[in-house]
Amino acid sequence: MAPIWDNLASKTKVNVAKVDCTVEKQVMTRFGVRGFPTIKFLKDGKLYDYRGQRTVEGFVAFADGGGYAATTPTDIPRGAEAKKAEAGKDEL
């Protein structure tokens, strides 16, 4: 997946990021990642699960071509830090 992901970054106007959820366990929990690789698309405060072909062309069609509009979005889950701040708890 890494070569495809790196190639995608140069072919689209969308910001592309990868997270190692074996290290960043909070991200894995926050976004409900249950298997690898999991592809998520974030746009305008909404989260879309990607279920298309795992090719550069498939990703570009989904992100730049509006394929995400055919899926049901959810709100981007708030992180643990934001939840603590709304609950009025201090953080170090």
C-alpha positions in Angstrom: 0.0 0.0 0.0 2.9 2.4 0.7 4.0 2.9 -2.9 0.4 3.6 -4.0 -0.1 6.0 -1.2 3.1 7.9 -2.0 2.1 8.1 -5.7 -1.4 9.3 -4.7 0.1 12.3 -2.9 1.6 13.5 -6.1 -1.5 12.9 -8.2 -4.2 14.7 -6.3 -5.0 18.1 -4.8 -6.1 16.3 -1.6 -3.8 16.2 1.4 -2.7 12.6 2.0 -1.5 11.3 5.3 -0.7 7.9 6.7 -0.8 6.9 10.4 0.9 3.9 12.0 -1.9 2.7 14.2 0.3 0.2 15.9 2.1 3.2 17.4 -0.7 5.8 17.4 -3.3 3.7 19.2 -5.4 6.8 20.2 -5.9 7.6 16.5 -6.9 3.9 15.9 -9.5 4.1 18.7 -10.8 7.5 17.8 -11.5 6.6 14.2 -12.7 3.0 14.8 -9.9 1.3 12.9 -10.3 -2.4 13.1 -8.2 -3.7 10.3 -5.2 -2.6 8.2 -5.0 -0.8 5.9 -8.1 1.3 6.7 -8.7 4.3 4.4 -10.7 7.3 5.7 -11.5 10.5 3.8 -12.2 13.8 5.7 -13.9 16.7 4.0 -15.8 19.7 5.4 -16.0 18.3 8.9 -17.3 14.9 7.8 -15.7 11.5 7.7 -16.2 9.0 4.8 -15.2 5.4 4.8 -13.4 4.4 1.6 -14.5 1.0 0.2 -13.4 1.3 -3.4 -10.4 -0.1 -5.4 -7.1 0.4 -3.7 -5.4 2.0 -6.7 -4.3 5.6 -7.3 -7.1 5.9 -9.9 -9.7 4.7 -7.4 -8.6 7.0 -4.7 -8.5 10.0 -7.1 -12.0 9.3 -8.4 -13.3 9.0 -4.8 -11.6 12.2 -3.5 -11.3 14.6 -6.5 -14.2 13.1 -8.6 -16.7 13.3 -5.8 -17.2 9.5 -5.3 -17.4 10.2 -1.6 -20.8 11.9 -2.1 -22.3 8.4 -2.8 -21.4 7.3 0.7 -22.9 8.2 4.1 -20.7 10.6 6.0 -20.4 10.8 9.8 -19.1 13.6 12.0 -15.4 13.4 12.6 -15.0 11.9 16.0 -13.6 14.2 18.6 -10.3 13.3 20.3 -10.0 12.4 24.0 -8.3 15.8 24.6 -11.3 17.7 23.3 -13.7 15.6 25.3 -11.7 16.3 28.5 -11.7 20.1 27.7 -15.6 20.1 27.2 -16.0 18.3 30.5 -14.0 21.1 32.2 -11.1 18.9 33.2 -7.6 20.3 33.1 -4.8 18.7 31.1 -1.1 18.7 31.6 
